[in-house]
Amino acid sequence: MNEQTEFFKVDGAKCVKCGFCVRDCAFKALKTGDDGRPALADAAKCMRCQHCFAVCPVGAISIDGHTAAEAPVLRDLALPSAESVENWLSVRRSIRRFADADVPRDKLDRILRSLGNVPTGCNARSLTFTCYPDRESMDRFRASFIHAIESHRDGTKLLPRWLAVPAIRMRKGGEDLFFRGASGMVIISSDETNAEVTTPREDVAAACAYFEMLAQANGFATCWCGFLKLVQEAVPELLEVTSGIRRTTPFYAMLFGMPGIRYQRGVVRESYAKVDYR
């Protein structure tokens, strides 16, 4: 007998009744049925996280029509060593000098598709990646960005000097202090209107970290763009005008491009983050 629902199915001919899926279901949406096979205990509790699908040793479970044959296989993946990851963390740099070249679009597409696997609180999966992939699209964004700043009106309150002066300089063809001449940018945002989103800012930050790791693994330079957050606080309508992102939407931006500089080593710090064992 197969357990059949709209989204959860078990192939009774394959199932070996190991119980891994039931034990790994964090929200107790599954139970062991009378025949020893997994069954839904409460469909409303299922987050569609697919842990049951991933843990099944024989691929007996399908979720939302997806079968084990479609999924990536862990044993075929060459995981980096702990030493390699530790080395990357110790030598990574935020790069603010970009080459005058676009990143390869096929690599960028692959990175953005992979980011569908980033973790989100309660598996809300409510992230949007608004991407400006090349210099042409970034030039359009910069023009809209400057226009939004110069068109901003807030009664008699003037724009702060730290914002007005760099904007005027960039409009006149001077140094781009906001985006560092990057050839691309991705703005990662979370849907604040979705009631199922419990950790929107944390979801965005995690996605940025994953993007940075994947981008640098593909030879891209990256830099977290905190400036855009500061500018939006001064010009709240900025991203609504340029990117269609509401002023209440949690977001963060990441600059990327081909590196215009190569660092030869990491840095030496006199102190590290506090470690407090209890």
ZAVEX-487407 format. One record per residue (C-alpha): residue number from 1; x, y, z; residue in three letters. Coordinates in steps of 0.02 Angstrom, whole numbers, padded with zeros to 5 digits. Example, Ala and Ser with C-alpha at 12.3 -4.5 7.8 and 13.67 -1.06 7.14 Angstrom:
// ZAVEX-487407
   n   east  north     up res
   1  00615 -00225  00390 ALA
   2  00684 -00053  00357 SER
***
This chain:
// ZAVEX-487407
   n   east  north     up res
   1  00000  00000  00000 MET
   2  00064  00174 -00043 ASN
   3  00035  00326  00066 GLU
   4 -00046  00450 -00056 GLN
   5 -00085  00633 -00028 THR
   6 -00081  00784 -00140 GLU
   7  00104  00813 -00106 PHE
   8  00174  00666 -00004 PHE
   9  00190  00492 -00076 LYS
  10  00278  00333 -00023 VAL
  11  00320  00193 -00142 ASP
  12  00271  00041 -00040 GLY
  13  00371 -00075 -00152 ALA
  14  00532  00019 -00111 LYS
  15  00505  00068  00071 CYS
  16  00610 -00036  00192 VAL
  17  00520  00029  00348 LYS
  18  00681  00100  00423 CYS
  19  00590  00243  00508 GLY
  20  00726  00371  00469 PHE
  21  00601  00491  00391 CYS
  22  00482  00487  00539 VAL
  23  00621  00513  00666 ARG
  24  00697  00656  00565 ASP
  25  00535  00754  00546 CYS
  26  00564  00901  00663 ALA
  27  00382  00955  00667 PHE
  28  00307  00780  00688 LYS
  29  00210  00790  00526 ALA
  30  00247  00605  00496 LEU
  31  00204  00449  00592 LYS
  32  00231  00263  00570 THR
  33  00076  00186  00494 GLY
  34 -00004  00020  00539 ASP
  35  00095 -00064  00400 ASP
  36  00260  00003  00467 GLY
  37  00281  00130  00329 ARG
  38  00282  00320  00350 PRO
  39  00117  00412  00341 ALA
  40  00062  00591  00368 LEU
  41  00011  00625  00547 ALA
  42 -00037  00805  00515 ASP
  43 -00017  00881  00340 ALA
  44 -00034  01057  00411 ALA
  45  00129  01034  00507 LYS
  46  00230  00991  00352 CYS
  47  00350  01131  00301 MET
  48  00397  01049  00135 ARG
  49  00577  01048  00196 CYS
  50  00603  00879  00109 GLN
  51  00708  00807  00251 HIS
  52  00608  00646  00237 CYS
  53  00641  00644  00050 PHE
  54  00828  00674  00075 ALA
  55  00855  00549  00216 VAL
  56  00766  00400  00136 CYS
  57  00902  00271  00095 PRO
  58  00805  00193 -00049 VAL
  59  00718  00345 -00123 GLY
  60  00543  00285 -00083 ALA
  61  00472  00457 -00044 ILE
  62  00416  00588 -00168 SER
  63  00368  00768 -00123 ILE
  64  00265  00883 -00232 ASP
  65  00290  00763 -00376 GLY
  66  00480  00760 -00361 HIS
  67  00567  00592 -00352 THR
  68  00738  00539 -00289 ALA
  69  00797  00517 -00468 ALA
  70  00790  00707 -00490 GLU
  71  00892  00750 -00336 ALA
  72  01080  00780 -00323 PRO
  73  01171  00633 -00244 VAL
  74  01282  00671 -00095 LEU
  75  01408  00532 -00126 ARG
  76  01453  00609 -00295 ASP
  77  01497  00777 -00217 LEU
  78  01678  00815 -00178 ALA
  79  01663  00914 -00017 LEU
  80  01804  01037  00022 PRO
  81  01916  00992  00167 SER
  82  01898  01080  00334 ALA
  83  02071  01155  00306 GLU
  84  02018  01228  00137 SER
  85  01863  01310  00211 VAL
  86  01961  01378  00360 GLU
  87  02093  01449  00242 ASN
  88  01960  01534  00135 TRP
  89  01882  01615  00288 LEU
  90  02051  01678  00348 SER
  91  02107  01754  00182 VAL
  92  01942  01815  00105 ARG
  93  01937  02002  00073 ARG
  94  01798  02123  00033 SER
  95  01857  02185 -00137 ILE
  96  01822  02365 -00186 ARG
  97  01924  02371 -00346 ARG
  98  01839  02286 -00492 PHE
  99  01904  02250 -00666 ALA
 100  01821  02333 -00815 ASP
 101  01735  02172 -00867 ALA
 102  01570  02083 -00841 ASP
 103  01563  01916 -00750 VAL
 104  01524  01763 -00858 PRO
 105  01334  01754 -00868 ARG
 106  01329  01563 -00866 ASP
 107  01422  01560 -00699 LYS
 108  01310  01695 -00627 LEU
 109  01154  01600 -00682 ASP
 110  01219  01442 -00602 ARG
 111  01255  01533 -00437 ILE
 112  01083  01612 -00430 LEU
 113  00997  01447 -00467 ARG
 114  01097  01363 -00328 SER
 115  01039  01494 -00204 LEU
 116  00868  01413 -00204 GLY
 117  00946  01296 -00076 ASN
 118  00993  01428  00053 VAL
 119  00914  01400  00225 PRO
 120  00766  01506  00278 THR
 121  00674  01509  00444 GLY
 122  00534  01379  00448 CYS
 123  00575  01342  00266 ASN
 124  00479  01498  00213 ALA
 125  00578  01513  00050 ARG
 126  00518  01691  00025 SER
 127  00676  01771 -00044 LEU
 128  00693  01874 -00202 THR
 129  00859  01900 -00292 PHE
 130  00851  02062 -00391 THR
 131  01005  02054 -00500 CYS
 132  01096  02185 -00603 TYR
 133  01209  02065 -00697 PRO
 134  01322  02177 -00802 ASP
 135  01390  02351 -00828 ARG
 136  01247  02403 -00941 GLU
 137  01116  02362 -00809 SER
 138  01222  02439 -00671 MET
 139  01241  02600 -00770 ASP
 140  01051  02609 -00783 ARG
 141  01037  02578 -00597 PHE
 142  01167  02712 -00557 ARG
 143  01073  02839 -00663 ALA
 144  00908  02798 -00576 SER
 145  00997  02799 -00408 PHE
 146  01067  02974 -00434 ILE
 147  00900  03037 -00501 HIS
 148  00809  02969 -00348 ALA
 149  00932  03054 -00231 ILE
 150  00928  03221 -00321 GLU
 151  00737  03216 -00337 SER
 152  00711  03176 -00154 HIS
 153  00607  03303 -00060 ARG
 154  00584  03300  00128 ASP
 155  00513  03470  00173 GLY
 156  00655  03588  00213 THR
 157  00772  03451  00270 LYS
 158  00930  03442  00165 LEU
 159  01016  03282  00116 LEU
 160  01165  03242  00227 PRO
 161  01332  03295  00156 ARG
 162  01398  03115  00157 TRP
 163  01261  03072  00034 LEU
 164  01245  03229 -00072 ALA
 165  01430  03256 -00110 VAL
 166  01470  03079 -00173 PRO
 167  01309  03080 -00276 ALA
 168  01357  03243 -00362 ILE
 169  01533  03178 -00390 ARG
 170  01469  03017 -00468 MET
 171  01346  03111 -00580 ARG
 172  01491  03216 -00646 LYS
 173  01589  03060 -00689 GLY
 174  01696  03055 -00535 GLY
 175  01733  02913 -00415 GLU
 176  01590  02794 -00378 ASP
 177  01599  02787 -00188 LEU
 178  01430  02700 -00174 PHE
 179  01458  02548 -00286 PHE
 180  01647  02552 -00311 ARG
 181  01633  02532 -00499 GLY
 182  01565  02355 -00480 ALA
 183  01500  02277 -00640 SER
 184  01355  02191 -00551 GLY
 185  01248  02189 -00396 MET
 186  01119  02075 -00319 VAL
 187  00990  02140 -00196 ILE
 188  00923  01999 -00088 ILE
 189  00756  02036 -00006 SER
 190  00625  01944  00096 SER
 191  00437  01959  00076 ASP
 192  00377  02049  00232 GLU
 193  00195  02021  00182 THR
 194  00212  01832  00199 ASN
 195  00150  01782  00372 ALA
 196  00253  01622  00366 GLU
 197  00417  01720  00362 VAL
 198  00483  01718  00540 THR
 199  00664  01774  00516 THR
 200  00670  01889  00364 PRO
 201  00831  01982  00404 ARG
 202  00922  01824  00454 GLU
 203  00863  01739  00294 ASP
 204  00933  01883  00190 VAL
 205  01100  01883  00283 ALA
 206  01120  01694  00260 ALA
 207  01083  01709  00074 ALA
 208  01214  01847  00058 CYS
 209  01345  01736  00142 ALA
 210  01303  01591  00027 TYR
 211  01311  01706 -00125 PHE
 212  01481  01771 -00074 GLU
 213  01552  01596 -00053 MET
 214  01485  01535 -00219 LEU
 215  01538  01694 -00310 ALA
 216  01716  01689 -00245 GLN
 217  01727  01503 -00283 ALA
 218  01689  01551 -00463 ASN
 219  01825  01683 -00467 GLY
 220  01714  01835 -00436 PHE
 221  01756  01980 -00321 ALA
 222  01623  02029 -00195 THR
 223  01586  02166 -00070 CYS
 224  01441  02183  00052 TRP
 225  01354  02347  00007 CYS
 226  01305  02424  00173 GLY
 227  01305  02595  00091 PHE
 228  01142  02554  00003 LEU
 229  01057  02522  00171 LYS
 230  01117  02690  00236 LEU
 231  01059  02780  00079 VAL
 232  00886  02701  00087 GLN
 233  00866  02766  00265 GLU
 234  00898  02942  00201 ALA
 235  00796  02919  00041 VAL
 236  00660  02791  00087 PRO
 237  00584  02786 -00086 GLU
 238  00751  02744 -00168 LEU
 239  00730  02558 -00199 LEU
 240  00546  02574 -00239 GLU
 241  00597  02688 -00383 VAL
 242  00749  02590 -00442 THR
 243  00709  02408 -00402 SER
 244  00526  02392 -00353 GLY
 245  00572  02346 -00173 ILE
 246  00457  02421 -00043 ARG
 247  00532  02532  00091 ARG
 248  00477  02408  00227 THR
 249  00558  02259  00141 THR
 250  00707  02180  00231 PRO
 251  00853  02175  00110 PHE
 252  01040  02181  00087 TYR
 253  01146  02207 -00068 ALA
 254  01305  02123 -00130 MET
 255  01420  02199 -00260 LEU
 256  01512  02083 -00377 PHE
 257  01624  02083 -00529 GLY
 258  01790  02019 -00590 MET
 259  01930  02067 -00470 PRO
 260  02037  02218 -00509 GLY
 261  02161  02171 -00374 ILE
 262  02228  02010 -00300 ARG
 263  02276  01996 -00117 TYR
 264  02425  01886 -00081 GLN
 265  02385  01838  00099 ARG
 266  02266  01859  00242 GLY
 267  02286  01985  00382 VAL
 268  02354  01967  00559 VAL
 269  02231  02018  00693 ARG
 270  02277  02054  00873 GLU
 271  02110  01991  00933 SER
 272  01972  01877  00872 TYR
 273  01788  01865  00909 ALA
 274  01756  01822  01091 LYS
 275  01736  01636  01125 VAL
 276  01643  01601  01286 ASP
 277  01628  01416  01331 TYR
 278  01497  01376  01463 ARG
***
